[in-house]
Amino acid sequence: MKYGGFIFGASEEHQKQQRNGIKALAKAQSAEVKWFVEEEGRQRRDTEDREELQACAKYCRTNNATFTLSSLSGFTKRKWQGLTWLKHQIEMHDLGIAVADDPTISKGSLHVLSAAADIQRKRVAETSKAALDNIKRKLDAGEEVIAKRSGRKFDKLGLHKDISKSGKLGNQAQAKLAAERDAEVWPIIERYLTEGLGYNAIARQLNLTETPTPNDKARYKRDTLGVWYASTVRNIVLRRQK
C-alpha cells in the first residue's frame, strides 16, 4: 500500500506533528509513504495554486496511492474548503483519501460531510448577516451598541456610510469581470455540454488542451497553476444560465 503524505504549510513543530500522525497511520496500514512538504504560508493560497498539494495529488493518481493528511484542521482556511477539495478529487480522479485524526473521512463519506459543512457555512453567513443588520438597525435608531466580548462601543458599522450599497457595487464589479473572463471560454464549454460531457469530463478536456483558467486571466499578483476543476466549470455554467 502506498501513501502520498501531504504536510501542509505550518510551523516546523506543527509539521513535525503532522508527520508523526501520518507515520502512525501508515504503520498501522503497513503503508509506504512518499512525502510532500509545503512551505509555511502556502496553506493560505487557493488550492489550485499550491504546488506541493497538486504534486502530491498527481503522485497519488498516477501511483494508485492514497492521499493522506494528518488532519483537516489547518489544511485550508476553512474546513468546508478542504472537504470540497477532497470531494472533487474523488469525483474527478477516484482518489483514495485518508485523514489520520478522523477515520470517518473517506471516499464513501466525503459527499455527506462536504454537504453538511456547506450547510453549516451558509448558516454562519446568515447568522453573521442577521447580527450586522441588527447592529445597523440599533445604530440607525440611536441606540447604544456594546460588543459582548470586548465591551467596545460601536459608533458606526464599517468605514462606508452605506455598507449594503458598497458591497453591492463591489459584487457587481466582480460579476462583470467574471462574465468577461467566462465569455472567452464559454463557447468551448457549451460545445462540450452539447456533446453530453459532464463537469468532470469537461474539466479534464480543458486541462488536456491547456485552456487558461479564470484564475489565469484574473491578473492576480501571484502565479497560478492553471488547473481546471469540475467546480470551476459548474460555476461558469451557472453564471451563464442566470
Phi, psi and chi 1 to 4 in degrees:
 res  aa     phi    psi   chi1   chi2   chi3   chi4
   1 MET       -  139.8 -170.6  173.5 -174.4      -
   2 LYS  -118.2  141.7  -64.8 -179.6 -180.0  178.4
   3 TYR  -118.8  139.6  -83.2  179.8      -      -
   4 GLY   -99.0  101.0      -      -      -      -
   5 GLY   -85.7  112.0      -      -      -      -
   6 PHE  -100.5  121.2 -179.9   65.9      -      -
   7 ILE  -104.6  107.2  -53.0  -64.0      -      -
   8 PHE   -79.0  162.1   54.1   78.2      -      -
   9 GLY   -56.2  126.9      -      -      -      -
  10 ALA  -170.8 -179.4      -      -      -      -
  11 SER   -64.7  162.8   66.1      -      -      -
  12 GLU   -58.7  -41.0 -175.8  176.0  -17.8      -
  13 GLU   -66.3  -41.8 -179.4   60.3   28.7      -
  14 HIS   -65.8  -39.6 -170.2 -172.1      -      -
  15 GLN   -65.3  -33.8  -70.8 -163.8  -21.0      -
  16 LYS   -63.4  -41.1 -177.7  178.5  179.1 -179.3
  17 GLN   -64.4  -40.3  -66.9  172.4    8.2      -
  18 GLN   -60.6  -45.6  -69.0 -178.5   55.4      -
  19 ARG   -61.5  -41.9 -170.3 -179.4  -69.1  -93.8
  20 ASN   -63.8  -38.8  -71.4  -21.4      -      -
  21 GLY   -63.6  -43.2      -      -      -      -
  22 ILE   -69.4  -39.2  -66.9  174.7      -      -
  23 LYS   -59.7  -43.5  -80.1 -177.5  176.5  178.9
  24 ALA   -62.7  -41.8      -      -      -      -
  25 LEU   -66.8  -41.7 -178.4   62.4      -      -
  26 ALA   -64.4  -37.9      -      -      -      -
  27 LYS   -64.3  -41.8 -176.5  177.1 -179.8 -179.4
  28 ALA   -65.4  -29.2      -      -      -      -
  29 GLN  -101.5    4.8  -61.2  -65.4  -34.8      -
  30 SER    52.5   45.9  -60.5      -      -      -
  31 ALA  -103.1  146.2      -      -      -      -
  32 GLU   -92.0  132.8  173.2 -171.3  -17.6      -
  33 VAL  -110.6  130.8 -176.1      -      -      -
  34 LYS  -107.0  125.6 -178.9  173.9  175.9   60.8
  35 TRP   -93.9  143.4  -61.9   99.6      -      -
  36 PHE  -132.5  113.9  -65.8   83.2      -      -
  37 VAL  -114.0  125.7 -177.9      -      -      -
  38 GLU   -95.9  144.0 -175.2  176.0   58.6      -
  39 GLU   -69.8  149.1  -66.5 -179.7    9.4      -
  40 GLU   -60.4  136.6 -175.2  173.2    4.0      -
  41 GLY   100.7  -27.6      -      -      -      -
  42 ARG   -67.8  -21.4  -64.5  -63.5  177.4   97.2
  43 GLN   -65.8  -14.8   72.7  -85.7   19.5      -
  44 ARG   -87.3   -6.2  -69.5 -172.0  -71.2  -87.7
  45 ARG   -76.9  164.9  -72.2 -173.9  171.6 -169.5
  46 ASP   -62.8  147.1  -66.8  -20.0      -      -
  47 THR   -58.3  -35.6   50.2      -      -      -
  48 GLU   -71.3  -11.4   60.4  -95.2   32.0      -
  49 ASP  -108.6   15.8  -62.1  -34.3      -      -
  50 ARG  -104.6  102.0  -64.4  167.2   65.2  177.0
  51 GLU   -58.4  -46.3  -65.4   89.4  -16.7      -
  52 GLU   -67.4  -36.4  -75.0  -62.2  -38.7      -
  53 LEU   -62.4  -46.4  174.2   59.8      -      -
  54 GLN   -66.1  -37.2  -63.0  -60.1  -30.7      -
  55 ALA   -65.9  -39.9      -      -      -      -
  56 CYS   -65.2  -44.8 -175.7      -      -      -
  57 ALA   -62.1  -40.8      -      -      -      -
  58 LYS   -64.8  -42.6 -177.1  177.6 -179.6 -179.7
  59 TYR   -58.4  -44.4  165.5   79.1      -      -
  60 CYS   -64.6  -39.1  -67.5      -      -      -
  61 ARG   -65.2  -42.1  -67.0 -165.5  -57.8  -92.1
  62 THR   -86.9  -10.6   56.0      -      -      -
  63 ASN  -122.1   15.1  -69.2  -85.9      -      -
  64 ASN    51.5   44.1 -166.5   29.2      -      -
  65 ALA  -106.8  160.6      -      -      -      -
  66 THR   -94.0  126.3  -61.3      -      -      -
  67 PHE   -72.7  122.6  179.0   86.2      -      -
  68 THR  -126.3  130.5  -48.0      -      -      -
  69 LEU  -119.6  155.4  -68.3  167.0      -      -
  70 SER   -78.8  -33.7   68.4      -      -      -
  71 SER  -163.9  154.3  175.1      -      -      -
  72 LEU   -81.0  -19.2  -91.2 -178.8      -      -
  73 SER   -68.4  112.7  178.3      -      -      -
  74 GLY    95.8  -10.6      -      -      -      -
  75 PHE   -64.4  -42.7  171.2   51.4      -      -
  76 THR  -133.6  171.9   49.4      -      -      -
  77 LYS   -61.8  -35.1  -73.1 -178.9  -74.5 -172.2
  78 ARG  -130.0  145.2  -60.0  -73.5 -174.3  -87.0
  79 LYS   -60.3  -39.8 -175.4  176.5 -180.0  179.1
  80 TRP   -62.2  -30.7   66.2  -94.2      -      -
  81 GLN   -67.0  -41.5  -67.1  171.7  -35.2      -
  82 GLY   -65.1  -42.9      -      -      -      -
  83 LEU   -63.5  -40.1  -73.2  168.1      -      -
  84 THR   -64.6  -42.1  -60.9      -      -      -
  85 TRP   -62.5  -45.8 -175.5   84.3      -      -
  86 LEU   -62.3  -41.1  -67.9  172.7      -      -
  87 LYS   -60.6  -41.3 -175.9 -173.3   71.3  169.2
  88 HIS   -65.6  -35.0  -71.4  161.3      -      -
  89 GLN   -64.8  -35.9  -63.9  -53.7  -54.6      -
  90 ILE   -70.3  -45.1  -68.0  171.6      -      -
  91 GLU   -63.6  -41.1  -68.4  175.1  -17.6      -
  92 MET   -86.4  -35.6  -69.1 -177.5   65.9      -
  93 HIS  -127.0    1.2  -52.4  -66.8      -      -
  94 ASP    54.9   41.0 -165.3   29.8      -      -
  95 LEU   -73.7  138.3 -160.6   66.4      -      -
  96 GLY   -77.2  141.0      -      -      -      -
  97 ILE  -128.4  139.0  -56.6  -67.3      -      -
  98 ALA  -143.5  135.2      -      -      -      -
  99 VAL  -125.5  116.5 -180.0      -      -      -
 100 ALA   -57.5  -42.4      -      -      -      -
 101 ASP   -92.1    4.8   71.8   -9.7      -      -
 102 ASP  -147.4   85.3 -168.0  -14.9      -      -
 103 PRO   -66.0   -9.9   22.9  -33.0      -      -
 104 THR   -74.3  -16.6   65.7      -      -      -
 105 ILE   -84.5  116.7  -62.5  175.1      -      -
 106 SER  -153.3  178.1   64.6      -      -      -
 107 LYS   -59.2  -36.4  -70.6  171.9   64.1  172.8
 108 GLY   -76.4  -28.2      -      -      -      -
 109 SER  -100.3  -13.7   67.8      -      -      -
 110 LEU   -63.9  -34.6  -99.6  168.0      -      -
 111 HIS   -62.4  -42.2  -75.9   79.0      -      -
 112 VAL   -69.7  -45.1  175.2      -      -      -
 113 LEU   -63.5  -41.0  -67.5  171.8      -      -
 114 SER   -65.2  -42.4  178.1      -      -      -
 115 ALA   -63.6  -41.5      -      -      -      -
 116 ALA   -65.0  -40.9      -      -      -      -
 117 ALA   -65.3  -36.7      -      -      -      -
 118 ASP   -67.2  -38.9 -166.6   50.7      -      -
 119 ILE   -62.7  -43.2  -68.9  171.7      -      -
 120 GLN   -62.8  -41.3 -176.5 -179.7   20.9      -
 121 ARG   -59.7  -43.9  174.9  178.9   65.3   87.1
 122 LYS   -65.8  -37.0  -69.6  176.6 -179.7  176.9
 123 ARG   -65.5  -41.5  -75.3  176.7  178.6  169.9
 124 VAL   -62.3  -42.8  169.7      -      -      -
 125 ALA   -62.3  -42.2      -      -      -      -
 126 GLU   -66.1  -40.3  -69.8  169.9   -1.9      -
 127 THR   -64.3  -42.9  -58.4      -      -      -
 128 SER   -62.6  -43.3  -61.7      -      -      -
 129 LYS   -63.7  -42.3 -176.9  179.6 -177.3  -55.8
 130 ALA   -62.2  -39.6      -      -      -      -
 131 ALA   -65.9  -42.7      -      -      -      -
 132 LEU   -65.3  -41.1  -71.0  172.0      -      -
 133 ASP   -62.3  -37.8  -72.1  -15.6      -      -
 134 ASN   -67.1  -41.5 -174.2   46.8      -      -
 135 ILE   -63.6  -43.7  -68.6  173.1      -      -
 136 LYS   -62.3  -41.0 -174.8  176.3 -174.4  -58.3
 137 ARG   -61.9  -43.6  178.8 -174.6   58.4   76.7
 138 LYS   -66.0  -41.8  -71.6 -176.6  176.8 -179.6
 139 LEU   -64.2  -41.8  -69.6  174.0      -      -
 140 ASP   -63.1  -29.1  -71.1  -16.0      -      -
 141 ALA   -87.3    0.4      -      -      -      -
 142 GLY    80.6   13.1      -      -      -      -
 143 GLU   -81.3  154.1  -61.7  179.4   31.1      -
 144 GLU   -81.9  134.7 -174.6  177.6   66.9      -
 145 VAL  -121.9  120.4  179.5      -      -      -
 146 ILE  -117.8  129.7  -55.1  -66.5      -      -
 147 ALA   -67.5  131.0      -      -      -      -
 148 LYS   -64.2  -41.9  -69.4 -178.1  178.3 -180.0
 149 ARG   -80.1  -49.9  -69.3 -173.4  178.8 -179.3
 150 SER   -89.2  -20.2   65.6      -      -      -
 151 GLY    76.7    7.1      -      -      -      -
 152 ARG   -76.3  141.4 -176.2  169.5   63.4   88.4
 153 LYS   -88.0  133.9  179.9 -179.8  177.7 -179.2
 154 PHE   -92.1  122.3  -75.8   97.4      -      -
 155 ASP   -97.5  -26.6  -64.3  -43.1      -      -
 156 LYS  -154.8  163.7   59.0 -178.0  179.3  177.9
 157 LEU  -112.1  105.0 -169.2   59.7      -      -
 158 GLY    82.8 -178.3      -      -      -      -
 159 LEU   -98.0  -10.2  -58.8  175.6      -      -
 160 HIS  -105.1  142.7 -160.9  -76.8      -      -
 161 LYS   -64.4  -31.0  -67.7 -178.6  179.5  179.2
 162 ASP  -130.3   92.4 -169.4  -26.3      -      -
 163 ILE   -61.4  -43.0  -67.2  174.8      -      -
 164 SER   -60.5  -44.7  177.1      -      -      -
 165 LYS   -65.2  -42.7 -179.4  178.8  178.4 -178.2
 166 SER   -60.5  -45.9  177.0      -      -      -
 167 GLY   -64.7  -38.4      -      -      -      -
 168 LYS   -65.4  -41.9 -172.7  176.7  -66.5 -176.6
 169 LEU   -64.8  -39.7  -70.6  173.6      -      -
 170 GLY   -64.6  -42.2      -      -      -      -
 171 ASN   -63.9  -39.3  -70.0  -20.9      -      -
 172 GLN   -64.2  -40.5  -70.7  173.8  -10.8      -
 173 ALA   -64.5  -43.3      -      -      -      -
 174 GLN   -66.2  -38.0  -70.5  -58.8  -43.0      -
 175 ALA   -64.1  -38.9      -      -      -      -
 176 LYS   -64.4  -44.2 -178.2  179.7  178.5 -179.0
 177 LEU   -64.0  -41.3  -68.8  172.9      -      -
 178 ALA   -63.1  -41.0      -      -      -      -
 179 ALA   -63.7  -38.1      -      -      -      -
 180 GLU   -65.4  -39.9  -69.1  173.6   -5.2      -
 181 ARG   -70.7  -39.6  -65.3 -167.4  -66.5  -91.4
 182 ASP   -62.6  -37.1  -66.8   -8.8      -      -
 183 ALA   -59.7  -30.6      -      -      -      -
 184 GLU   -70.6  -36.1  -62.8 -178.8   34.6      -
 185 VAL  -101.2  -12.7   73.7      -      -      -
 186 TRP   -56.3  -44.0  174.5 -114.4      -      -
 187 PRO   -55.3  -36.0  -26.7   37.0      -      -
 188 ILE   -69.5  -48.2  -58.4  173.0      -      -
 189 ILE   -62.4  -41.9  -67.3  176.6      -      -
 190 GLU   -61.4  -39.5 -173.1  175.8   33.7      -
 191 ARG   -64.8  -42.4  175.5  164.3   57.1   83.7
 192 TYR   -63.2  -38.2  -74.6  140.9      -      -
 193 LEU   -63.4  -42.1  -72.7  171.0      -      -
 194 THR   -66.9  -22.6   59.0      -      -      -
 195 GLU   -84.2   -1.5  -67.0  174.0   -1.3      -
 196 GLY    91.5   11.2      -      -      -      -
 197 LEU   -79.1  142.8  -87.0   66.8      -      -
 198 GLY   -87.3  179.2      -      -      -      -
 199 TYR   -60.5  -42.2  -62.2  146.2      -      -
 200 ASN   -62.2  -46.3  -68.6  -30.0      -      -
 201 ALA   -65.5  -39.0      -      -      -      -
 202 ILE   -64.0  -43.3  -67.4  173.6      -      -
 203 ALA   -59.5  -41.8      -      -      -      -
 204 ARG   -62.9  -42.9  -76.7 -166.5  -69.1  -91.1
 205 GLN   -64.1  -41.1  -70.5  -60.9  -42.5      -
 206 LEU   -66.0  -35.0  -66.9  172.0      -      -
 207 ASN   -68.9  -40.9  -75.5  -34.3      -      -
 208 LEU   -63.4  -37.4  -73.0  172.6      -      -
 209 THR   -89.1    4.0   55.6      -      -      -
 210 GLU    54.7   41.2  -61.4 -176.3   -8.5      -
 211 THR   -72.6  129.7  -57.6      -      -      -
 212 PRO   -59.1  138.6  -24.0   34.6      -      -
 213 THR   -84.8  165.6   66.0      -      -      -
 214 PRO   -55.6  -37.4  -28.7   37.2      -      -
 215 ASN   -63.2  -35.1  -82.0   -4.3      -      -
 216 ASP   -60.8  -35.7  -73.6  -27.3      -      -
 217 LYS   -91.8   -5.3  -61.5  174.5 -178.3  177.1
 218 ALA   -80.9   -7.8      -      -      -      -
 219 ARG    59.2   43.5  -61.6  179.6 -178.8  177.3
 220 TYR   -67.4  155.8  -68.0  137.2      -      -
 221 LYS   -86.6   49.6  -66.6 -179.8 -179.9  178.9
 222 ARG  -163.3  160.4   52.9  175.6  167.2   74.4
 223 ASP   -75.7  147.7  -66.5  -28.1      -      -
 224 THR  -122.1  153.7   60.9      -      -      -
 225 LEU   -86.6  -14.5  -64.4 -179.2      -      -
 226 GLY    67.8   41.8      -      -      -      -
 227 VAL  -103.2  130.5  177.4      -      -      -
 228 TRP   -87.2  141.4  -77.5   91.5      -      -
 229 TYR  -125.4  159.8  -64.8   98.1      -      -
 230 ALA   -57.9  -37.4      -      -      -      -
 231 SER   -64.8  -35.0   58.1      -      -      -
 232 THR   -64.2  -45.6  -45.9      -      -      -
 233 VAL   -62.4  -45.9  176.7      -      -      -
 234 ARG   -58.9  -43.7  176.5  179.5  177.5  -86.2
 235 ASN   -62.0  -39.6  -71.1  -21.1      -      -
 236 ILE   -65.0  -44.3  -68.6  175.7      -      -
 237 VAL   -60.5  -45.3  172.0      -      -      -
 238 LEU   -64.0  -39.1  -67.8  177.7      -      -
 239 ARG   -66.2  -37.1  -74.5 -164.1  -67.5  -94.2
 240 ARG   -72.6  -23.2  -63.6  -65.7  -64.2 -167.9
 241 GLN   -87.0   -6.8  -69.8  177.3  -16.2      -
 242 LYS   -70.8      -  -73.5 -177.1  178.9  179.5
